[in-house]
Amino acid sequence: MYILPLPTAHGALPPTQCLVASGDAELIAQLQQGSEAAFRTLVERYQNRIYRTALALLQLPEEAEDVAQEVFVEVYQTIDRFRGEAALSTWLYRLATSRALKHRRRARAQKRFAYFTSLLGFDNRVLHEPPDHAHPQAQMEGQQQLALLLAHIARLPSQQQVAFTLRHEQDLSYEEIAAVLNTTVPAVESLLFRARKTLRTHLSLSPRYA
C-alpha cells in the first residue's frame, strides 16, 4: 500500500469532545490541532480498509487508490467539523462509498458520451468495460466464479451494492452498515436480502455469501 502525501497543513484548531472510541478520540483531537503525525497515523490505521472498500465497488486499483486519497484529504481538510455523532470509521466508510459511486457514475457517463460520439462520427474510440479479472483477489484466486460474482455485484443498485460490500468485504455488522448508510438495521437486512436474491438468480453463491 501507499502512504498518502500530506496536504497543506491548516491552522491549529481546538479539540472537541467526540463520542467515539478512546483511541480514535485522541487521534481526532490531535488532527483538529493540525498534527501531521496524527494524519499519518490515521492513514496507516485506515488506509487498507478504505482502499479495499473502494476497490470492491470500482474493481479498478488505480481508481480505488484515487478514492482513498480523496477520502483522507477530505478528512484532513474538514476534521474540524467532526463532532462525533458517528464513529470515525463510519464517517470514513461513508466518504469512501459515496466517492467510489461518484467515480463510477462519472466513468459510465464518459463511456456513454464516447459511445454516442463514436456513432455520430466525432470520435472513433469507444471505451470498453474493465476486464472481470481487474480485481486482485480474482487474479490471486483465479476463480471464474469470483469474477462473475464481482461483475454481478457491480450491477446491483447502489445501496444494495454498498451494503453487500461492507458486509462481505469489510465484515461489518448490520448495525455498523446501518450507521454508514444512515438507515435502520431492518433496512440493511432488506438490502442484503434483495442483493442476495438477485445474485442467486444469476449464479450459485458460496455459503460465505448466504
C-alpha positions as a printed Julia matrix, in Angstrom:
210×3 Matrix{Float64}:
   0.0     0.0     0.0
   0.88    3.65   -0.25
   1.26    6.38    2.34
  -0.74    9.42    1.4
   1.3    12.62    0.9
   0.33   15.27    3.41
  -1.86   18.09    2.13
  -1.06   21.67    3.06
  -1.39   21.97    6.82
  -4.22   24.13    8.17
  -4.14   26.25   11.28
  -4.39   24.67   14.7
  -7.92   24.12   15.93
  -9.17   23.4    19.47
 -10.15   19.77   20.04
 -13.79   18.85   20.52
 -15.37   16.18   22.65
 -16.13   13.18   20.4
 -18.36   10.26   21.3
 -16.03    7.7    19.67
 -13.58    5.02   20.76
 -10.87    6.39   23.03
  -8.06    5.68   20.56
  -9.91    7.5    17.78
 -10.96   10.32   20.11
  -7.33   11.09   20.9
  -6.41   10.87   17.22
  -9.27   13.21   16.27
  -8.21   15.75   18.89
  -4.66   15.72   17.52
  -5.91   16.07   13.95
  -8.03   19.04   14.97
  -4.88   20.63   16.35
  -3.23   20.26   12.93
  -0.9    17.37   13.81
   0.78   15.89   10.75
   1.9    12.88   12.78
  -1.75   12.21   13.65
  -2.65   12.38    9.96
   0.0     9.75    9.17
  -1.42    7.58   11.95
  -4.93    7.98   10.52
  -3.75    6.83    7.09
  -1.82    3.89    8.49
  -4.78    2.82   10.63
  -7.5     3.01    7.98
  -5.95    3.07    4.51
  -6.28   -0.69    3.93
  -9.97   -0.79    4.81
 -10.82    2.31    2.79
  -8.82    1.17   -0.23
 -10.35   -2.33   -0.2
 -13.87   -0.9     0.14
 -13.35    1.38   -2.86
 -11.72   -1.45   -4.8
 -14.65   -3.78   -4.17
 -17.0    -1.16   -5.62
 -14.83    0.0    -8.52
 -12.78   -3.15   -9.32
 -10.01   -0.91  -10.67
  -6.94   -0.48   -8.41
  -5.94    2.95   -9.73
  -9.46    4.31   -9.31
  -9.69    2.83   -5.82
  -6.39    4.44   -4.85
  -7.64    7.8    -6.11
 -10.77    7.43   -3.97
  -8.71    6.55   -0.89
  -6.5     9.59   -1.46
  -9.57   11.83   -1.8
 -11.13   10.43    1.37
  -8.09   11.14    3.54
  -7.57   14.6     2.07
 -11.22   15.43    2.78
 -10.88   14.17    6.34
  -7.77   16.29    6.88
  -9.46   19.39    5.48
 -12.8    19.0     7.3
 -11.85   17.29   10.58
 -12.62   20.48   12.49
 -16.32   19.92   11.68
 -16.34   16.36   13.05
 -18.41   16.22   16.25
 -18.53   12.5    16.93
 -22.18   11.84   16.12
 -20.89    8.65   14.44
 -17.7     6.65   14.79
 -14.67    7.81   12.83
 -14.68    4.56   10.84
 -18.35    5.11    9.94
 -17.54    8.55    8.58
 -14.63    7.15    6.57
 -16.77    4.37    5.09
 -19.45    6.91    4.16
 -16.89    9.04    2.36
 -15.33    6.03    0.64
 -18.58    4.56   -0.63
 -20.06    7.87   -1.76
 -16.88    8.86   -3.6
 -16.48    5.43   -5.2
 -20.05    5.54   -6.5
 -19.47    9.08   -7.77
 -16.35    7.9    -9.64
 -18.32    5.06  -11.2
 -21.18    7.31  -12.29
 -18.7     9.69  -13.89
 -16.92    6.83  -15.67
 -20.22    5.5   -17.02
 -21.25    8.95  -18.21
 -17.92    9.37  -20.01
 -18.28    5.94  -21.57
 -21.81    6.69  -22.8
 -20.64   10.01  -24.23
 -17.72    8.33  -26.02
 -20.01    5.64  -27.4
 -22.59    8.04  -28.81
 -19.99   10.41  -30.26
 -18.35    7.42  -31.95
 -21.71    6.52  -33.52
 -22.02   10.06  -34.78
 -18.53   10.01  -36.26
 -16.97   12.56  -33.9
 -14.62   10.1   -32.29
 -13.53    6.64  -33.41
 -12.54    5.49  -29.91
 -15.02    3.66  -27.69
 -14.26    2.98  -24.06
 -14.55   -0.68  -23.09
 -15.76   -2.41  -19.97
 -12.97   -3.2   -17.49
 -11.96   -6.86  -17.55
 -13.51   -9.11  -14.92
 -10.07  -10.05  -13.61
  -9.13   -6.47  -12.69
  -9.74   -7.13   -9.0
  -6.51   -8.51   -7.42
  -8.49  -11.06   -5.43
  -9.81  -12.54   -8.66
  -6.27  -12.67  -10.07
  -4.97  -14.32   -6.92
  -7.65  -16.99   -6.64
  -8.01  -17.46  -10.37
 -11.66  -18.41  -10.0
 -14.13  -17.63  -12.71
 -16.89  -17.79  -10.11
 -15.4   -14.86   -8.18
 -15.01  -12.8   -11.34
 -18.66  -13.49  -12.18
 -19.72  -12.55   -8.67
 -17.87   -9.23   -8.87
 -19.45   -8.48  -12.23
 -22.96   -9.14  -10.92
 -22.35   -7.18   -7.7
 -21.39   -4.2    -9.87
 -24.84   -4.36  -11.49
 -26.75   -4.2    -8.2
 -28.49   -0.94   -7.19
 -26.06    1.32   -5.36
 -27.45    0.87   -1.83
 -27.56   -2.92   -2.19
 -24.05   -2.97   -3.56
 -22.67   -0.87   -0.7
 -24.44   -2.98    1.92
 -23.22   -6.24    0.35
 -19.65   -4.92    0.05
 -19.48   -3.66    3.63
 -20.91   -6.92    4.93
 -18.78   -9.4     2.93
 -15.67   -7.38    2.07
 -15.26   -5.49    5.36
 -17.19   -7.86    7.64
 -19.17   -5.0     9.2
 -22.11   -5.78   11.46
 -25.65   -4.86   10.43
 -25.55   -2.04   12.99
 -22.31   -0.65   11.52
 -23.68   -0.83    7.98
 -26.84    0.96    9.12
 -24.68    3.73   10.57
 -22.7     4.09    7.34
 -25.86    4.22    5.22
 -27.68    6.37    7.78
 -30.57    3.93    7.89
 -32.02    1.21   10.14
 -30.93   -2.36   10.75
 -34.17   -3.74    9.21
 -33.46   -1.63    6.11
 -29.96   -3.13    5.9
 -31.43   -6.62    6.27
 -33.81   -5.84    3.4
 -30.98   -4.51    1.21
 -28.88   -7.61    1.82
 -31.83   -9.95    1.28
 -32.62   -8.34   -2.08
 -28.97   -8.29   -3.12
 -28.52  -11.99   -2.29
 -31.78  -12.9    -4.0
 -30.72  -11.08   -7.17
 -27.28  -12.67   -7.15
 -28.72  -16.15   -6.62
 -30.75  -15.8    -9.8
 -27.54  -15.35  -11.76
 -25.08  -17.67  -10.05
 -24.73  -20.14   -7.18
 -23.35  -18.27   -4.18
 -20.94  -19.99   -1.82
 -22.05  -20.32    1.85
 -19.87  -17.29    2.65
 -22.39  -15.01    0.93
 -25.56  -16.78    2.04
